[in-house]
Amino acid sequence: MRLKFIIKLCISFLSASFSLLSLAAEPQLNGMAVHIDLGKEQFIGALYCSTLSDAPDKLLASNQPMRMELKIIAPDGIATRRFSRWWIEGMAINNSAALLTEQADNMVKFDAMFKGRFVNNDEVSFSYEPGKGVNISVNDVFLGNIAGDKFFGMLLRTWIGKVPLSSDYKDGILKSGKVSEELKSRFAKIKPSQARIAEVATWSKLKSPAELAAEKEKEKEAKEAAVLAAKASSASTSSVADNAAKLAAQKAEQAKAEAAKLAAQKAAVEAAPSADDEDEKPALTAQTLLARQFYVSDQLKKIYGNVRYPKKALERNQTGSVRIAIVIDRKGNILKTSIAQASDFESLNDAAADAVSKSGPFAALPEAISGTTFEFTAPLKFTLQQ
């Protein structure tokens, strides 16, 4: 009788232990923060980990289930071009050239998943499980998986790496569970409408900019084939020419179909109202992505070499982070600068702007980067260790 009691006790203890282990393995809220760009709130981000920590290196080195959730709070939404730029720049600064090259195709795949403009109340989720890669979803609509155990770390370094896009954001998601109830409550209330969920569900049926470009190229080839066939038809009345004429007619019909398909696709992608010209996102390839990342990385090194800590700020123990948005022409000349995120001290803001000004003109844009202008941001952190 006593033996049965001991066995039951052991079973109960083991069951409780396994339950506790199971709970411990579930990702918990590590931290939460608001991302600000150009003086406006863009999204609230949250990081969930199986083991809480305030040490970025420890989190990046750990191979544990983790999840990042971003809830859009920008009233006008966020253009996917701007969203992509944040990740491209963050990855470029905080990852090695070898890793960027290795993961270039995955970065292109990641970028292509987002087919429309993010709107207020959208929920973007990146869920990582060791051995199974990263699942990406928007409003609980699964968009795709990126296999392997390296990509999530690249995403995470954008926000908690050595040079994060925002030091304030980094500090916020490294709270080791100590998050204000007010921010948690605000985060919990953000939810997409059913109509928006249904709209995002159509993204999988839409084509990416790269796919649209490929279709346009096919359309061009079809038209060229039609022209050649027409020339062959006019040059001869033989049966061969007749066959060529028939082929030309078929090609012309295909070209019309391709053109109609392309027009319908463009109409679907552009159906949502555009708040700015950033909605025109160019097709991203591994080559163009790496060109952008390496270019930004090189220019930032130049800027960092010109940073000078203001004497008065040092004397007063003033620290802070500043992010400067920079627009250049193809020759590298600075066309415009603005403060995307300011510190609490004007002297630090001025020092950051001065470092950018002294660094111009930048290197000319490589051919792989298209467009008449190019925009990137420079995150600068002023700490007393400098």
DACOR-V480844 format. One record per pair of residues at least 24 apart in sequence whose ideal C-beta (glycine too) atoms are under 10 Angstrom apart, sorted by the first residue. I is the first residue (numbers start at 1). J is the second residue. D is the distance in whole Angstrom. If there is no record, write none. Layout:
BEGIN
I_J_D / I_J_D
END
This chain:
BEGIN
24_50_7 / 24_51_8 / 25_50_5 / 25_51_9 / 25_64_8 / 25_65_7 / 26_50_7 / 26_65_8 / 27_51_9 / 27_52_10 / 27_64_8 / 27_65_5 / 27_66_6 / 27_67_5 / 27_127_8 / 27_128_9 / 27_129_10 / 28_52_6 / 28_176_10 / 28_177_7 / 29_67_10 / 29_69_10 / 29_173_10 / 29_175_9 / 29_176_10 / 29_177_6 / 29_178_10 / 29_179_6 / 29_184_8 / 29_187_9 / 30_54_8 / 30_59_8 / 30_66_8 / 30_67_10 / 30_173_6 / 30_174_7 / 30_175_7 / 30_176_6 / 30_177_6 / 30_178_10 / 30_179_9 / 31_160_9 / 31_169_9 / 31_170_9 / 31_171_8 / 31_172_6 / 31_173_4 / 31_174_5 / 31_175_4 / 31_176_7 / 31_177_8 / 31_178_8 / 31_179_6 / 31_183_10 / 32_69_9 / 32_71_10 / 32_169_10 / 32_172_6 / 32_173_6 / 32_175_7 / 32_179_5 / 32_180_8 / 32_183_5 / 32_184_7 / 32_186_9 / 32_187_6 / 33_159_9 / 33_166_8 / 33_168_7 / 33_169_4 / 33_170_8 / 33_171_7 / 33_172_2 / 33_173_5 / 33_174_9 / 33_175_8 / 33_179_9 / 33_183_8 / 34_73_8 / 34_166_9 / 34_168_8 / 34_169_7 / 34_172_7 / 34_183_8 / 34_186_9 / 34_187_10 / 35_70_8 / 35_73_9 / 35_74_10 / 35_78_10 / 35_86_8 / 35_159_8 / 35_165_8 / 35_166_6 / 35_168_9 / 35_169_5 / 35_172_9 / 35_173_10 / 35_341_9 / 36_166_7 / 36_168_8 / 36_169_8 / 36_323_9 / 36_340_8 / 36_341_5 / 36_342_9 / 37_74_8 / 37_78_9 / 37_82_8 / 37_86_8 / 37_165_9 / 37_166_9 / 37_323_8 / 37_325_8 / 37_340_5 / 37_341_7 / 37_377_8 / 38_82_10 / 38_323_9 / 38_325_7 / 38_338_7 / 38_339_8 / 38_340_5 / 38_341_8 / 38_377_10 / 39_338_9 / 39_339_7 / 39_340_8 / 39_341_8 / 39_342_7 / 40_73_9 / 40_74_6 / 40_75_8 / 40_76_9 / 40_340_10 / 41_72_10 / 41_73_5 / 41_74_7 / 41_75_9 / 42_70_9 / 42_72_7 / 42_73_7 / 42_74_5 / 42_77_10 / 42_78_6 / 42_82_9 / 42_83_9 / 42_86_9 / 42_118_9 / 43_69_10 / 43_70_5 / 43_71_6 / 43_72_5 / 43_73_6 / 43_74_7 / 43_78_7 / 43_83_9 / 43_118_8 / 43_120_10 / 43_122_9 / 43_123_10 / 43_124_8 / 43_169_10 / 43_190_9 / 44_69_9 / 44_70_7 / 44_71_5 / 44_72_9 / 44_73_6 / 44_169_10 / 44_172_9 / 44_183_7 / 44_184_10 / 44_186_7 / 44_187_5 / 44_190_7 / 45_69_7 / 45_70_5 / 45_71_8 / 45_124_9 / 45_159_7 / 45_166_10 / 45_169_7 / 45_172_8 / 45_173_6 / 45_187_9 / 46_70_8 / 46_71_8 / 46_125_10 / 46_172_9 / 46_173_7 / 46_179_8 / 46_183_9 / 46_184_9 / 46_187_6 / 47_156_8 / 47_159_8 / 47_160_8 / 47_172_9 / 47_173_4 / 47_174_8 / 47_175_9 / 48_125_10 / 48_127_9 / 48_128_10 / 48_173_10 / 49_173_10 / 49_176_9 / 49_177_9 / 51_176_10 / 52_174_10 / 52_175_9 / 52_176_5 / 52_177_5 / 52_178_9 / 53_174_8 / 53_176_6 / 53_177_9 / 54_171_9 / 54_173_10 / 54_174_5 / 54_175_7 / 54_176_4 / 54_177_9 / 54_178_9 / 55_160_10 / 55_174_8 / 55_176_9 / 56_156_8 / 56_157_8 / 56_159_9 / 56_160_4 / 56_161_7 / 56_162_9 / 56_164_9 / 56_170_7 / 56_173_9 / 56_174_6 / 57_160_9 / 57_161_10 / 57_162_9 / 59_153_9 / 59_156_7 / 59_160_7 / 59_173_10 / 59_174_8 / 60_94_10 / 60_152_10 / 60_153_6 / 60_154_10 / 60_156_6 / 60_157_7 / 60_160_7 / 60_161_8 / 61_153_9 / 62_130_10 / 62_153_10 / 63_128_10 / 63_130_5 / 63_131_9 / 63_149_7 / 63_153_10 / 64_128_9 / 64_129_9 / 64_130_7 / 65_127_8 / 65_128_7 / 65_129_5 / 65_130_7 / 65_132_9 / 65_152_10 / 66_126_9 / 66_127_8 / 66_128_5 / 66_129_9 / 66_130_9 / 66_134_9 / 66_152_7 / 66_153_9 / 66_155_10 / 66_156_7 / 67_125_7 / 67_126_7 / 67_127_5 / 67_128_7 / 67_129_9 / 67_134_10 / 67_135_9 / 67_152_9 / 68_124_8 / 68_125_7 / 68_126_5 / 68_127_8 / 68_128_8 / 68_134_9 / 68_152_8 / 68_155_7 / 68_156_7 / 68_158_10 / 68_159_8 / 68_173_8 / 69_123_7 / 69_124_7 / 69_125_5 / 69_126_8 / 69_127_9 / 69_137_10 / 69_187_8 / 69_190_10 / 70_118_9 / 70_122_8 / 70_123_7 / 70_124_4 / 70_125_8 / 70_126_8 / 70_138_10 / 71_120_9 / 71_121_7 / 71_122_7 / 71_123_5 / 71_124_8 / 71_125_10 / 71_186_9 / 71_187_6 / 71_188_9 / 71_189_9 / 71_190_4 / 71_191_9 / 71_192_9 / 72_117_10 / 72_118_5 / 72_119_7 / 72_120_6 / 72_121_6 / 72_122_4 / 72_123_8 / 72_124_7 / 72_138_10 / 72_190_8 / 72_192_9 / 73_120_7 / 73_121_8 / 73_122_10 / 73_186_8 / 73_187_9 / 73_190_7 / 74_118_8 / 74_119_9 / 74_120_7 / 74_122_10 / 74_275_9 / 75_119_10 / 75_120_6 / 75_275_9 / 76_117_9 / 76_119_9 / 76_120_8 / 76_273_10 / 76_275_4 / 76_276_8 / 77_116_10 / 77_117_5 / 77_118_5 / 77_119_4 / 77_120_6 / 77_121_9 / 77_122_8 / 77_272_8 / 77_273_9 / 77_274_10 / 77_275_7 / 77_279_10 / 78_114_10 / 78_117_7 / 78_118_4 / 78_119_8 / 78_120_9 / 78_122_8 / 78_124_10 / 78_275_9 / 78_278_9 / 79_116_10 / 79_117_6 / 79_118_8 / 79_274_8 / 79_275_7 / 79_276_6 / 79_277_9 / 79_278_4 / 79_279_5 / 79_280_9 / 79_281_7 / 80_111_8 / 80_112_10 / 80_113_10 / 80_114_5 / 80_115_8 / 80_116_7 / 80_117_6 / 80_118_7 / 80_209_9 / 80_278_8 / 80_279_8 / 80_281_5 / 81_111_10 / 81_114_10 / 81_117_9 / 81_209_10 / 81_276_9 / 81_277_9 / 81_278_4 / 81_279_7 / 81_280_7 / 81_281_4 / 81_282_8 / 81_284_10 / 81_375_10 / 82_117_10 / 82_118_9 / 82_276_9 / 82_278_5 / 82_279_9 / 82_281_9 / 82_375_9 / 83_111_9 / 83_114_7 / 83_117_9 / 83_118_6 / 83_124_9 / 83_278_9 / 83_281_9 / 84_110_9 / 84_111_5 / 84_112_10 / 84_114_8 / 84_278_10 / 84_281_7 / 84_282_10 / 84_284_7 / 84_289_9 / 84_292_10 / 85_278_9 / 85_281_10 / 85_292_9 / 85_296_9 / 85_375_7 / 85_376_7 / 85_377_8 / 86_158_7 / 86_159_9 / 86_165_6 / 86_166_10 / 86_377_8 / 87_111_8 / 87_154_9 / 87_155_7 / 87_158_6 / 87_159_10 / 87_165_9 / 88_158_9 / 88_284_9 / 88_289_7 / 88_290_10 / 88_292_6 / 88_293_6 / 88_296_8 / 88_376_9 / 89_158_8 / 89_163_10 / 89_165_7 / 89_292_8 / 89_293_8 / 89_296_5 / 89_297_9 / 89_300_9 / 89_323_10 / 89_375_10 / 89_376_6 / 89_377_6 / 89_378_9 / 89_379_8 / 90_154_9 / 90_155_8 / 90_156_10 / 90_157_7 / 90_158_3 / 90_159_7 / 90_160_10 / 90_161_7 / 90_163_9 / 90_164_7 / 90_165_5 / 90_166_10 / 90_293_10 / 90_296_10 / 90_377_10 / 90_379_9 / 91_151_10 / 91_154_5 / 91_155_8 / 91_157_7 / 91_158_6 / 91_161_9 / 91_289_9 / 91_293_7 / 91_296_10 / 91_297_10 / 92_158_9 / 92_163_10 / 92_289_9 / 92_290_9 / 92_292_8 / 92_293_4 / 92_294_7 / 92_295_8 / 92_296_5 / 92_297_5 / 92_298_9 / 92_300_8 / 92_376_9 / 93_157_8 / 93_158_8 / 93_161_7 / 93_162_8 / 93_163_5 / 93_164_8 / 93_165_8 / 93_293_9 / 93_296_8 / 93_297_6 / 93_300_6 / 93_301_10 / 93_378_10 / 93_379_7 / 94_153_10 / 94_154_8 / 94_156_9 / 94_157_4 / 94_158_6 / 94_159_9 / 94_160_9 / 94_161_3 / 94_162_6 / 94_163_6 / 94_164_7 / 94_165_9 / 94_297_10 / 95_150_9 / 95_153_8 / 95_154_5 / 95_157_6 / 95_158_9 / 95_161_8 / 95_293_9 / 95_297_9 / 97_290_9 / 97_293_9 / 97_294_7 / 97_297_8 / 99_150_7 / 99_151_10 / 99_153_9 / 99_154_7 / 99_157_10 / 100_154_8 / 100_289_9 / 100_290_6 / 100_293_6 / 100_294_8 / 100_297_9 / 101_286_9 / 101_290_6 / 101_293_9 / 101_294_9 / 102_148_10 / 102_150_8 / 102_154_10 / 103_146_9 / 103_148_8 / 103_150_6 / 103_151_6 / 103_153_10 / 103_154_6 / 103_286_10 / 103_289_10 / 104_285_9 / 104_286_4 / 104_287_8 / 104_288_10 / 104_289_6 / 104_290_5 / 104_293_9 / 105_146_10 / 105_285_9 / 105_286_5 / 105_289_9 / 106_133_9 / 106_134_9 / 106_146_5 / 106_147_8 / 106_148_7 / 106_150_8 / 106_151_5 / 106_154_8 / 106_286_9 / 107_146_9 / 107_151_8 / 107_154_8 / 107_155_10 / 107_284_8 / 107_286_8 / 107_289_6 / 107_290_9 / 107_293_8 / 108_208_9 / 108_210_8 / 108_283_9 / 108_284_6 / 108_285_6 / 108_286_5 / 108_287_10 / 108_288_9 / 108_289_6 / 108_290_10 / 109_136_9 / 109_144_7 / 109_145_9 / 109_146_6 / 109_147_10 / 109_151_9 / 109_208_9 / 109_284_10 / 109_286_10 / 110_134_8 / 110_136_7 / 110_143_9 / 110_144_8 / 110_146_6 / 110_151_7 / 110_154_9 / 110_155_8 / 110_284_10 / 110_289_10 / 111_208_8 / 111_209_9 / 111_210_9 / 111_281_8 / 111_283_10 / 111_284_5 / 111_285_10 / 111_289_7 / 112_143_10 / 112_144_9 / 112_207_9 / 112_208_4 / 112_209_8 / 112_210_6 / 112_211_8 / 112_281_10 / 112_283_9 / 112_284_7 / 113_137_9 / 113_138_8 / 113_142_10 / 113_143_4 / 113_144_5 / 113_145_10 / 113_146_9 / 113_203_8 / 113_204_9 / 113_208_8 / 114_138_7 / 114_143_8 / 114_200_10 / 114_203_8 / 114_208_9 / 114_281_9 / 115_143_9 / 115_200_9 / 115_202_8 / 115_203_4 / 115_204_8 / 115_205_9 / 115_206_4 / 115_207_8 / 115_208_7 / 115_209_9 / 115_268_9 / 115_269_7 / 115_281_10 / 116_199_7 / 116_200_7 / 116_202_9 / 116_203_6 / 116_206_8 / 116_268_9 / 116_269_7 / 116_270_9 / 116_271_8 / 116_272_6 / 116_279_9 / 117_269_10 / 117_270_10 / 117_272_5 / 117_273_8 / 117_274_7 / 117_275_8 / 117_276_10 / 117_278_9 / 117_279_6 / 117_281_10 / 118_200_10 / 118_272_10 / 119_192_8 / 119_193_10 / 119_196_7 / 119_199_9 / 119_200_10 / 119_272_8 / 119_273_10 / 119_275_10 / 120_190_9 / 120_192_9 / 120_196_9 / 121_189_9 / 121_190_5 / 121_191_6 / 121_192_5 / 121_193_7 / 121_196_7 / 122_190_9 / 122_191_10 / 122_192_6 / 122_196_7 / 122_197_10 / 122_200_8 / 123_187_10 / 123_190_7 / 123_191_7 / 123_192_6 / 123_196_10 / 123_197_10 / 123_200_10 / 126_151_9 / 126_152_7 / 126_155_6 / 126_156_9 / 127_152_9 / 128_152_4 / 128_153_9 / 128_155_9 / 128_156_9 / 137_200_9 / 138_192_9 / 138_196_9 / 138_197_9 / 138_200_5 / 138_201_9 / 138_203_7 / 139_191_9 / 139_192_4 / 139_193_9 / 139_194_10 / 139_196_6 / 139_197_5 / 139_198_9 / 139_199_9 / 139_200_5 / 139_201_8 / 140_192_9 / 140_197_7 / 140_200_9 / 140_201_10 / 141_192_10 / 141_196_10 / 141_197_7 / 141_198_9 / 141_199_9 / 141_200_5 / 141_201_5 / 141_202_9 / 141_203_7 / 141_204_8 / 142_201_10 / 142_204_9 / 143_200_8 / 143_201_10 / 143_203_7 / 143_204_7 / 144_204_8 / 162_381_9 / 163_300_8 / 163_304_9 / 163_378_10 / 163_379_6 / 163_380_9 / 163_381_7 / 164_321_8 / 164_323_10 / 164_379_7 / 164_381_8 / 165_321_10 / 165_323_7 / 165_340_9 / 165_341_8 / 165_377_7 / 165_379_5 / 166_321_7 / 166_323_7 / 166_340_9 / 166_341_6 / 166_379_7 / 166_381_10 / 167_319_9 / 167_320_8 / 167_321_4 / 167_322_9 / 167_323_9 / 167_341_9 / 167_343_9 / 167_379_8 / 167_380_9 / 167_381_5 / 167_382_10 / 167_383_9 / 168_320_9 / 168_321_6 / 168_341_8 / 168_343_9 / 169_321_9 / 169_341_9 / 170_321_9 / 170_381_9 / 171_321_9 / 199_271_9 / 199_272_8 / 202_268_8 / 202_271_10 / 203_268_10 / 203_269_10 / 205_265_10 / 205_268_8 / 206_265_7 / 206_268_6 / 206_269_6 / 206_271_10 / 207_261_10 / 207_262_9 / 207_265_6 / 207_266_10 / 207_268_9 / 207_269_8 / 208_269_9 / 208_281_9 / 208_283_7 / 208_284_8 / 209_269_8 / 209_280_9 / 209_281_6 / 209_282_6 / 209_283_4 / 209_284_7 / 209_285_10 / 210_282_9 / 210_283_4 / 210_284_7 / 210_285_6 / 210_288_10 / 211_265_9 / 211_283_8 / 212_262_7 / 212_265_6 / 212_266_7 / 212_269_8 / 212_283_7 / 213_282_9 / 213_283_4 / 213_285_9 / 214_283_9 / 215_258_6 / 215_259_9 / 215_261_7 / 215_262_5 / 215_265_7 / 215_266_10 / 216_258_9 / 216_259_9 / 216_262_6 / 216_266_10 / 216_283_10 / 218_254_9 / 218_255_9 / 218_258_6 / 218_261_10 / 218_262_9 / 219_254_9 / 219_255_6 / 219_256_9 / 219_257_9 / 219_258_4 / 219_259_6 / 219_261_9 / 219_262_6 / 220_255_9 / 220_258_9 / 221_251_9 / 221_254_10 / 221_255_9 / 221_258_9 / 222_250_10 / 222_251_5 / 222_252_8 / 222_253_9 / 222_254_5 / 222_255_4 / 222_256_9 / 222_257_9 / 222_258_6 / 222_259_9 / 223_251_8 / 223_252_8 / 223_254_10 / 223_255_5 / 223_256_10 / 223_258_9 / 223_259_9 / 224_251_9 / 224_255_9 / 225_250_9 / 225_251_4 / 225_252_9 / 225_254_9 / 225_255_8 / 226_250_9 / 226_251_4 / 226_252_4 / 226_253_9 / 226_254_9 / 226_255_6 / 226_256_10 / 227_251_9 / 227_252_9 / 278_375_9 / 280_371_10 / 282_369_9 / 282_370_6 / 282_371_7 / 283_370_9 / 285_368_9 / 287_366_10 / 287_368_5 / 288_366_9 / 288_367_10 / 288_368_5 / 288_369_7 / 288_370_7 / 289_368_9 / 290_368_8 / 291_365_9 / 291_366_5 / 291_367_8 / 291_368_4 / 291_369_5 / 291_370_10 / 292_365_9 / 292_366_9 / 292_368_8 / 292_369_6 / 292_374_8 / 292_376_8 / 294_366_9 / 294_368_10 / 295_332_10 / 295_362_9 / 295_363_7 / 295_364_10 / 295_365_7 / 295_366_6 / 295_368_9 / 295_369_6 / 295_374_8 / 295_376_8 / 296_326_10 / 296_362_10 / 296_369_10 / 296_374_9 / 296_376_5 / 296_377_9 / 296_378_9 / 297_376_10 / 298_362_9 / 298_363_7 / 299_326_8 / 299_328_9 / 299_332_8 / 299_356_10 / 299_359_7 / 299_360_10 / 299_362_5 / 299_363_7 / 299_374_10 / 299_376_7 / 299_378_8 / 300_359_9 / 300_376_8 / 300_377_9 / 300_378_6 / 300_379_8 / 300_380_9 / 301_359_10 / 302_355_9 / 302_356_10 / 302_358_9 / 302_359_5 / 302_360_9 / 302_362_7 / 302_363_8 / 302_378_10 / 303_352_9 / 303_355_5 / 303_356_6 / 303_357_10 / 303_358_8 / 303_359_5 / 303_360_9 / 303_362_9 / 303_378_5 / 303_379_10 / 303_380_8 / 304_355_8 / 304_359_9 / 304_378_8 / 304_379_10 / 304_380_7 / 305_355_8 / 305_358_9 / 305_359_8 / 306_351_10 / 306_354_8 / 306_355_4 / 306_356_8 / 306_357_9 / 306_358_4 / 306_359_5 / 306_360_10 / 307_351_7 / 307_352_7 / 307_354_9 / 307_355_5 / 307_356_9 / 307_358_9 / 307_359_10 / 307_378_10 / 307_380_6 / 307_381_9 / 307_382_8 / 307_386_8 / 308_351_6 / 308_354_7 / 308_355_7 / 308_358_9 / 308_386_10 / 309_347_9 / 309_348_8 / 309_351_7 / 309_382_6 / 309_383_9 / 309_384_9 / 309_386_5 / 310_345_8 / 310_346_9 / 310_347_4 / 310_348_7 / 310_349_10 / 310_350_7 / 310_351_5 / 310_354_9 / 310_382_8 / 311_347_9 / 312_345_9 / 312_347_6 / 313_343_9 / 313_345_6 / 313_346_10 / 313_347_5 / 313_348_6 / 313_350_10 / 313_351_8 / 313_382_7 / 313_384_10 / 314_347_10 / 314_382_9 / 314_384_7 / 314_386_9 / 316_345_8 / 316_347_9 / 317_384_6 / 318_343_8 / 318_344_8 / 318_345_5 / 318_347_7 / 318_348_7 / 318_382_8 / 318_384_9 / 319_343_8 / 319_344_9 / 319_345_8 / 319_348_8 / 319_381_8 / 319_382_6 / 319_383_5 / 319_384_6 / 319_385_9 / 319_386_9 / 320_344_6 / 320_345_6 / 320_347_10 / 320_348_5 / 320_349_8 / 320_352_9 / 320_380_9 / 320_381_8 / 320_382_6 / 320_383_9 / 321_348_8 / 321_352_9 / 321_379_7 / 321_380_7 / 321_381_5 / 321_382_7 / 321_383_9 / 322_348_6 / 322_349_5 / 322_350_9 / 322_351_8 / 322_352_4 / 322_353_8 / 322_355_9 / 322_356_10 / 322_378_9 / 322_379_8 / 322_380_5 / 322_381_8 / 322_382_7 / 323_352_8 / 323_377_5 / 323_378_7 / 323_379_5 / 323_380_7 / 323_381_10 / 324_349_9 / 324_352_6 / 324_353_6 / 324_355_8 / 324_356_5 / 324_357_10 / 324_376_10 / 324_377_6 / 324_378_5 / 324_379_8 / 324_380_7 / 325_356_10 / 325_375_7 / 325_376_8 / 325_377_5 / 325_378_8 / 326_356_6 / 326_357_10 / 326_359_9 / 326_360_8 / 326_362_8 / 326_374_9 / 326_375_7 / 326_376_6 / 326_377_7 / 326_378_6 / 327_373_6 / 327_374_7 / 327_375_5 / 327_376_9 / 328_360_8 / 328_361_8 / 328_362_6 / 328_363_9 / 328_364_9 / 328_365_8 / 328_373_7 / 328_374_6 / 328_375_8 / 328_376_8 / 329_361_9 / 329_362_10 / 329_364_9 / 329_365_8 / 329_371_10 / 329_372_7 / 329_373_6 / 329_374_8 / 330_364_6 / 330_365_5 / 330_366_10 / 330_367_10 / 330_369_8 / 330_370_10 / 330_371_8 / 330_372_6 / 330_373_8 / 330_374_8 / 331_361_7 / 331_362_9 / 331_363_9 / 331_364_5 / 331_365_8 / 332_359_10 / 332_360_7 / 332_361_4 / 332_362_4 / 332_363_5 / 332_364_5 / 332_365_7 / 332_374_9 / 333_360_7 / 333_361_5 / 333_362_8 / 333_364_9 / 334_359_9 / 334_360_4 / 334_361_7 / 334_362_7 / 335_360_10 / 335_372_10 / 335_373_6 / 335_374_10 / 335_375_9 / 336_373_9 / 336_375_9 / 337_377_10 / 337_378_9 / 338_377_10 / 340_377_5 / 340_378_9 / 340_379_9 / 341_377_9 / 341_379_8 / 343_380_9 / 343_381_9 / 343_382_7 / 345_382_8 / 347_382_9 / 348_380_8 / 348_381_10 / 348_382_5 / 349_380_10 / 349_382_10 / 351_380_8 / 351_382_7 / 352_378_7 / 352_379_9 / 352_380_5 / 352_381_10 / 352_382_8 / 353_378_10 / 353_380_10 / 355_380_7 / 356_380_9
END
